Amino acid sequence: MDSTLRNHSNMWSGRAKAEPEPWLTACCPLCGSRSRKYNYGAHVNCWFGPSI
């Protein structure tokens, strides 16, 4: 069951498990805020809004 959940998570993210997850600790390039909500280059709660 645990391995199934991990595989599903890998498929959802489209990344290999060995690949790092930089968005967990990345700084928003627009506001400089370090947040777990910074994801795929878009800081959700950024003053400038998501950079998509």
N, CA, C and O atoms as a GROMACS GRO file, in nm:
protein
  208
    1MET      N    1   0.084  -0.120   0.000
    1MET     CA    2   0.000   0.000   0.000
    1MET      C    3   0.087   0.125   0.000
    1MET      O    4   0.061   0.219  -0.074
    2ASP      N    5   0.189   0.124   0.083
    2ASP     CA    6   0.276   0.240   0.092
    2ASP      C    7   0.347   0.267  -0.041
    2ASP      O    8   0.356   0.381  -0.085
    3SER      N    9   0.397   0.161  -0.103
    3SER     CA   10   0.467   0.178  -0.231
    3SER      C   11   0.370   0.226  -0.338
    3SER      O   12   0.409   0.302  -0.427
    4THR      N   13   0.245   0.183  -0.332
    4THR     CA   14   0.145   0.228  -0.429
    4THR      C   15   0.121   0.378  -0.415
    4THR      O   16   0.112   0.450  -0.514
    5LEU      N   17   0.112   0.425  -0.292
    5LEU     CA   18   0.092   0.567  -0.269
    5LEU      C   19   0.210   0.648  -0.318
    5LEU      O   20   0.194   0.754  -0.377
    6ARG      N   21   0.332   0.595  -0.294
    6ARG     CA   22   0.451   0.667  -0.340
    6ARG      C   23   0.454   0.673  -0.492
    6ARG      O   24   0.488   0.777  -0.550
    7ASN      N   25   0.418   0.563  -0.558
    7ASN     CA   26   0.418   0.562  -0.704
    7ASN      C   27   0.315   0.660  -0.758
    7ASN      O   28   0.341   0.729  -0.856
    8HIS      N   29   0.200   0.666  -0.695
    8HIS     CA   30   0.097   0.760  -0.738
    8HIS      C   31   0.146   0.903  -0.723
    8HIS      O   32   0.122   0.987  -0.810
    9SER      N   33   0.214   0.930  -0.614
    9SER     CA   34   0.267   1.064  -0.592
    9SER      C   35   0.369   1.099  -0.699
    9SER      O   36   0.372   1.212  -0.747
   10ASN      N   37   0.453   1.003  -0.736
   10ASN     CA   38   0.553   1.027  -0.840
   10ASN      C   39   0.486   1.054  -0.974
   10ASN      O   40   0.531   1.140  -1.050
   11MET      N   41   0.380   0.981  -1.004
   11MET     CA   42   0.311   1.001  -1.132
   11MET      C   43   0.243   1.138  -1.133
   11MET      O   44   0.242   1.207  -1.236
   12TRP      N   45   0.187   1.177  -1.018
   12TRP     CA   46   0.117   1.305  -1.013
   12TRP      C   47   0.214   1.420  -1.033
   12TRP      O   48   0.182   1.517  -1.102
   13SER      N   49   0.332   1.410  -0.972
   13SER     CA   50   0.429   1.519  -0.982
   13SER      C   51   0.507   1.511  -1.112
   13SER      O   52   0.566   1.610  -1.155
   14GLY      N   53   0.507   1.394  -1.176
   14GLY     CA   54   0.579   1.378  -1.302
   14GLY      C   55   0.730   1.381  -1.282
   14GLY      O   56   0.804   1.410  -1.376
   15ARG      N   57   0.776   1.351  -1.160
   15ARG     CA   58   0.920   1.355  -1.132
   15ARG      C   59   0.964   1.223  -1.072
   15ARG      O   60   0.886   1.155  -1.004
   16ALA      N   61   1.088   1.187  -1.096
   16ALA     CA   62   1.145   1.069  -1.033
   16ALA      C   63   1.164   1.097  -0.884
   16ALA      O   64   1.188   1.210  -0.843
   17LYS      N   65   1.152   0.991  -0.804
   17LYS     CA   66   1.160   1.011  -0.660
   17LYS      C   67   1.298   1.062  -0.619
   17LYS      O   68   1.311   1.133  -0.518
   18ALA      N   69   1.400   1.028  -0.695
   18ALA     CA   70   1.537   1.068  -0.661
   18ALA      C   71   1.561   1.215  -0.694
   18ALA      O   72   1.657   1.275  -0.646
   19GLU      N   73   1.474   1.273  -0.776
   19GLU     CA   74   1.493   1.414  -0.814
   19GLU      C   75   1.455   1.505  -0.698
   19GLU      O   76   1.356   1.481  -0.631
   20PRO      N   77   1.532   1.610  -0.675
   20PRO     CA   78   1.502   1.701  -0.565
   20PRO      C   79   1.374   1.779  -0.588
   20PRO      O   80   1.326   1.790  -0.701
   21GLU      N   81   1.318   1.832  -0.481
   21GLU     CA   82   1.194   1.908  -0.490
   21GLU      C   83   1.223   2.051  -0.448
   21GLU      O   84   1.197   2.088  -0.334
   22PRO      N   85   1.276   2.134  -0.539
   22PRO     CA   86   1.325   2.267  -0.503
   22PRO      C   87   1.215   2.360  -0.456
   22PRO      O   88   1.243   2.456  -0.384
   23TRP      N   89   1.089   2.336  -0.495
   23TRP     CA   90   0.982   2.428  -0.460
   23TRP      C   91   0.951   2.424  -0.309
   23TRP      O   92   0.885   2.514  -0.257
   24LEU      N   93   1.001   2.319  -0.241
   24LEU     CA   94   0.973   2.310  -0.098
   24LEU      C   95   1.050   2.417  -0.020
   24LEU      O   96   1.007   2.459   0.087
   25THR      N   97   1.164   2.460  -0.075
   25THR     CA   98   1.245   2.558  -0.002
   25THR      C   99   1.286   2.675  -0.091
   25THR      O  100   1.372   2.754  -0.053
   26ALA      N  101   1.226   2.686  -0.208
   26ALA     CA  102   1.267   2.789  -0.304
   26ALA      C  103   1.217   2.927  -0.264
   26ALA      O  104   1.114   2.940  -0.198
   27CYS      N  105   1.292   3.029  -0.304
   27CYS     CA  106   1.248   3.168  -0.282
   27CYS      C  107   1.175   3.217  -0.406
   27CYS      O  108   1.215   3.190  -0.519
   28CYS      N  109   1.068   3.290  -0.383
   28CYS     CA  110   0.996   3.349  -0.495
   28CYS      C  111   1.085   3.455  -0.561
   28CYS      O  112   1.134   3.544  -0.492
   29PRO      N  113   1.106   3.447  -0.693
   29PRO     CA  114   1.194   3.541  -0.762
   29PRO      C  115   1.137   3.683  -0.765
   29PRO      O  116   1.210   3.779  -0.791
   30LEU      N  117   1.007   3.697  -0.740
   30LEU     CA  118   0.946   3.829  -0.745
   30LEU      C  119   0.945   3.898  -0.610
   30LEU      O  120   0.979   4.016  -0.601
   31CYS      N  121   0.907   3.827  -0.505
   31CYS     CA  122   0.896   3.892  -0.374
   31CYS      C  123   1.002   3.844  -0.277
   31CYS      O  124   1.018   3.902  -0.169
   32GLY      N  125   1.078   3.737  -0.314
   32GLY     CA  126   1.186   3.690  -0.230
   32GLY      C  127   1.139   3.610  -0.109
   32GLY      O  128   1.219   3.575  -0.023
   33SER      N  129   1.010   3.582  -0.103
   33SER     CA  130   0.957   3.507   0.011
   33SER      C  131   0.986   3.359  -0.004
   33SER      O  132   0.966   3.301  -0.111
   34ARG      N  133   1.032   3.297   0.104
   34ARG     CA  134   1.057   3.153   0.104
   34ARG      C  135   0.934   3.083   0.161
   34ARG      O  136   0.900   3.103   0.278
   35SER      N  137   0.870   3.002   0.080
   35SER     CA  138   0.744   2.944   0.123
   35SER      C  139   0.725   2.805   0.065
   35SER      O  140   0.771   2.778  -0.046
   36ARG      N  141   0.658   2.717   0.138
   36ARG     CA  142   0.626   2.584   0.086
   36ARG      C  143   0.522   2.594  -0.024
   36ARG      O  144   0.504   2.500  -0.102
   37LYS      N  145   0.454   2.707  -0.032
   37LYS     CA  146   0.352   2.724  -0.136
   37LYS      C  147   0.411   2.768  -0.268
   37LYS      O  148   0.341   2.778  -0.369
   38TYR      N  149   0.544   2.794  -0.267
   38TYR     CA  150   0.612   2.826  -0.392
   38TYR      C  151   0.622   2.697  -0.472
   38TYR      O  152   0.694   2.606  -0.433
   39ASN      N  153   0.551   2.689  -0.582
   39ASN     CA  154   0.539   2.561  -0.654
   39ASN      C  155   0.542   2.584  -0.804
   39ASN      O  156   0.466   2.666  -0.857
   40TYR      N  157   0.631   2.512  -0.873
   40TYR     CA  158   0.642   2.519  -1.019
   40TYR      C  159   0.662   2.662  -1.068
   40TYR      O  160   0.605   2.703  -1.169
   41GLY      N  161   0.742   2.740  -0.994
   41GLY     CA  162   0.775   2.875  -1.038
   41GLY      C  163   0.668   2.978  -1.010
   41GLY      O  164   0.679   3.092  -1.057
   42ALA      N  165   0.564   2.942  -0.934
   42ALA     CA  166   0.460   3.040  -0.904
   42ALA      C  167   0.436   3.043  -0.754
   42ALA      O  168   0.390   2.945  -0.696
   43HIS      N  169   0.468   3.155  -0.690
   43HIS     CA  170   0.445   3.170  -0.546
   43HIS      C  171   0.299   3.207  -0.527
   43HIS      O  172   0.256   3.317  -0.565
   44VAL      N  173   0.221   3.116  -0.469
   44VAL     CA  174   0.076   3.132  -0.460
   44VAL      C  175   0.036   3.262  -0.390
   44VAL      O  176  -0.055   3.332  -0.434
   45ASN      N  177   0.105   3.292  -0.279
   45ASN     CA  178   0.065   3.409  -0.200
   45ASN      C  179   0.155   3.529  -0.226
   45ASN      O  180   0.172   3.615  -0.138
   46CYS      N  181   0.213   3.536  -0.345
   46CYS     CA  182   0.304   3.645  -0.378
   46CYS      C  183   0.225   3.774  -0.402
   46CYS      O  184   0.113   3.771  -0.454
   47TRP      N  185   0.284   3.888  -0.364
   47TRP     CA  186   0.220   4.018  -0.388
   47TRP      C  187   0.196   4.040  -0.537
   47TRP      O  188   0.101   4.106  -0.577
   48PHE      N  189   0.285   3.982  -0.620
   48PHE     CA  190   0.277   4.003  -0.765
   48PHE      C  191   0.184   3.903  -0.832
   48PHE      O  192   0.163   3.908  -0.953
   49GLY      N  193   0.131   3.811  -0.753
   49GLY     CA  194   0.045   3.708  -0.810
   49GLY      C  195   0.127   3.596  -0.871
   49GLY      O  196   0.249   3.609  -0.884
   50PRO      N  197   0.063   3.486  -0.909
   50PRO     CA  198   0.133   3.372  -0.967
   50PRO      C  199   0.201   3.410  -1.099
   50PRO      O  200   0.140   3.474  -1.184
   51SER      N  201   0.326   3.368  -1.114
   51SER     CA  202   0.397   3.398  -1.240
   51SER      C  203   0.387   3.276  -1.331
   51SER      O  204   0.477   3.192  -1.334
   52ILE      N  205   0.279   3.268  -1.404
   52ILE     CA  206   0.254   3.152  -1.492
   52ILE      C  207   0.278   3.192  -1.637
   52ILE      O  208   0.263   3.109  -1.727
   0.00000   0.00000   0.00000
